[in-house]
Amino acid sequence: MKTWRVNLLVSVLVMAAAIVASAQKPANEPVPKYDKSIEAIFKGTVDAVTDRQCPVSGGMGSHLILKLADGSTLEVHLSLTRFVKQYDLIFHKVMCSK
């Protein structure tokens, strides 16, 4: 009787481990390493602020759309949304009148 319970327990544990392993999807691409040599400075106005699933961090991330002087836009990844909320960082869309 004890052997049956042990076999059942082992079977359940193996199936649970298989389910957990299959639920974890491997990252398609590694997160890029920071490279100071390609650092750049952009000036513009904040056109939009969004929280969305981030391809860089793999979690929910805070992003803003920066509108440059030539009219083009650039999406800026700030950090994970929970970090922004933890430190009460607030970003607003800038309304400019011409």
C-alpha positions as CSV (number, residue, x, y, z in Angstrom):
1,M,0.0,0.0,0.0
2,K,2.8,2.4,0.8
3,T,4.6,1.6,-2.5
4,W,1.4,2.6,-4.4
5,R,1.3,6.0,-2.6
6,V,5.0,6.7,-3.2
7,N,4.6,5.8,-6.9
8,L,1.6,8.1,-7.2
9,L,3.4,11.0,-5.5
10,V,6.5,10.6,-7.7
11,S,4.2,10.5,-10.8
12,V,2.4,13.7,-9.7
13,L,5.7,15.5,-9.1
14,V,7.1,14.4,-12.5
15,M,4.0,15.7,-14.2
16,A,4.1,18.9,-12.3
17,A,7.7,19.5,-13.2
18,A,6.9,18.8,-16.9
19,I,4.1,21.3,-16.9
20,V,6.2,24.0,-15.3
21,A,9.1,23.3,-17.7
22,S,6.8,23.5,-20.7
23,A,5.1,26.7,-19.5
24,Q,8.5,28.5,-19.3
25,K,9.2,29.7,-22.8
26,P,12.9,30.4,-23.6
27,A,13.8,33.9,-24.7
28,N,14.1,34.2,-28.4
29,E,16.9,36.8,-28.2
30,P,19.2,37.7,-25.3
31,V,18.8,41.1,-23.8
32,P,21.4,43.4,-25.3
33,K,24.3,44.4,-23.1
34,Y,24.8,48.1,-22.3
35,D,27.5,49.7,-24.5
36,K,28.6,53.2,-23.5
37,S,30.3,53.7,-26.9
38,I,27.0,53.8,-28.7
39,E,25.3,56.2,-26.3
40,A,23.4,59.0,-27.9
41,I,21.5,62.2,-26.8
42,F,18.2,63.1,-28.3
43,K,16.1,66.3,-27.7
44,G,12.4,66.4,-28.2
45,T,9.0,66.5,-26.6
46,V,7.1,63.6,-24.9
47,D,4.4,62.7,-27.4
48,A,2.9,59.6,-25.5
49,V,3.5,57.6,-22.3
50,T,2.5,53.9,-22.3
51,D,2.9,50.8,-20.2
52,R,3.1,47.7,-22.4
53,Q,4.6,44.2,-22.6
54,C,8.2,45.0,-23.4
55,P,10.4,43.0,-25.8
56,V,13.5,44.2,-24.1
57,S,12.8,43.3,-20.5
58,G,10.2,40.6,-21.1
59,G,7.9,42.1,-18.6
60,M,5.5,45.0,-18.3
61,G,7.6,48.1,-19.2
62,S,7.1,51.9,-19.2
63,H,7.8,53.5,-22.5
64,L,7.5,57.0,-23.9
65,I,7.4,58.3,-27.5
66,L,9.8,61.2,-28.0
67,K,8.9,63.5,-30.9
68,L,12.1,65.0,-32.4
69,A,12.5,68.4,-34.1
70,D,12.3,66.9,-37.6
71,G,8.9,65.3,-36.8
72,S,10.2,61.8,-36.5
73,T,9.5,59.8,-33.3
74,L,11.6,57.5,-31.1
75,E,10.3,54.9,-28.6
76,V,12.2,55.1,-25.3
77,H,12.2,52.1,-22.9
78,L,12.4,53.6,-19.4
79,S,12.3,50.6,-17.1
80,L,9.9,47.9,-15.8
81,T,6.6,49.5,-14.8
82,R,6.9,48.3,-11.2
83,F,10.1,50.3,-10.9
84,V,8.5,53.5,-12.2
85,K,5.6,53.1,-9.8
86,Q,7.8,52.1,-6.8
87,Y,9.7,55.4,-7.1
88,D,6.6,57.5,-8.1
89,L,8.1,58.6,-11.4
90,I,5.6,60.5,-13.4
91,F,5.9,61.3,-17.1
92,H,3.4,63.4,-19.0
93,K,2.6,64.1,-22.6
94,V,3.7,67.6,-23.5
95,M,1.1,69.8,-25.0
96,C,2.7,72.6,-27.1
97,S,0.8,75.4,-28.8
98,K,2.2,77.0,-31.9
